[in-house]
Amino acid sequence: MNVYINQVPHALATGATLADAVALVQARPPFAAAVNLQFVPNSQYAQTPLQSDDRIDIITPVTGG
């Protein structure tokens, strides 16, 4: 199935979870993730199934001032 991670198309196996998407892009903590603009706690990544055309945002904090 095709999903969008940070607006870039990616192919994942049917039945993939948010944890699979995070692993695919090799996201390193700290980061937050959302599926279709809905925040997902990191404890739920493995239990969050993805559907074709889902939009996943992986956001890293920016520090500075």
Backbone torsions as a table, in degrees:
resi	resn	phi	psi	omega
1	MET	NA	156.3	179.8
2	ASN	-104.1	133.8	175.0
3	VAL	-132.1	167.1	177.2
4	TYR	-115.6	122.8	177.4
5	ILE	-113.1	115.5	-175.0
6	ASN	51.0	44.1	175.5
7	GLN	71.7	8.9	178.7
8	VAL	-108.6	128.6	-180.0
9	PRO	-68.5	139.8	177.0
10	HIS	-139.7	150.7	175.5
11	ALA	-103.0	131.5	176.1
12	LEU	-128.9	156.8	177.9
13	ALA	-68.2	148.9	174.4
14	THR	-57.7	136.1	-178.4
15	GLY	89.5	4.8	-180.0
16	ALA	-65.8	155.8	178.9
17	THR	-114.4	173.4	176.4
18	LEU	-60.1	-34.4	177.4
19	ALA	-60.0	-37.7	178.0
20	ASP	-65.5	-40.5	179.2
21	ALA	-65.5	-42.5	178.7
22	VAL	-62.0	-42.5	179.3
23	ALA	-65.6	-37.3	-178.4
24	LEU	-59.9	-41.6	-178.6
25	VAL	-92.8	3.3	176.6
26	GLN	53.6	46.0	178.2
27	ALA	-65.1	136.8	179.1
28	ARG	-114.6	135.9	179.3
29	PRO	-60.1	152.0	1.1
30	PRO	-86.7	143.4	174.4
31	PHE	-158.1	164.1	174.2
32	ALA	-124.2	155.3	-179.4
33	ALA	-132.6	147.0	177.1
34	ALA	-138.1	146.3	174.8
35	VAL	-117.6	122.1	-178.2
36	ASN	50.9	45.4	177.2
37	LEU	70.0	10.6	177.6
38	GLN	-106.2	116.8	178.1
39	PHE	-57.5	139.7	177.0
40	VAL	-123.5	121.7	176.7
41	PRO	-62.2	145.5	-176.8
42	ASN	-60.5	-24.2	177.4
43	SER	-70.0	-11.7	-177.7
44	GLN	-108.6	2.3	-177.1
45	TYR	-56.2	-46.6	-176.7
46	ALA	-70.4	-20.3	-179.4
47	GLN	-100.4	4.4	-177.7
48	THR	-101.5	101.4	-179.5
49	PRO	-73.0	149.0	177.2
50	LEU	-107.3	153.0	177.1
51	GLN	-119.5	157.9	176.9
52	SER	-56.2	138.4	179.9
53	ASP	73.7	9.5	173.7
54	ASP	-62.2	150.2	177.6
55	ARG	-112.6	117.1	-175.6
56	ILE	-110.7	130.0	175.9
57	ASP	-114.0	126.5	175.1
58	ILE	-116.3	115.8	-169.1
59	ILE	-118.2	129.2	175.5
60	THR	-104.4	143.7	-179.8
61	PRO	-69.0	150.6	176.9
62	VAL	-115.8	129.2	179.8
63	THR	-110.4	162.5	178.7
64	GLY	139.5	-175.1	-178.6
65	GLY	-173.5	NA	NA
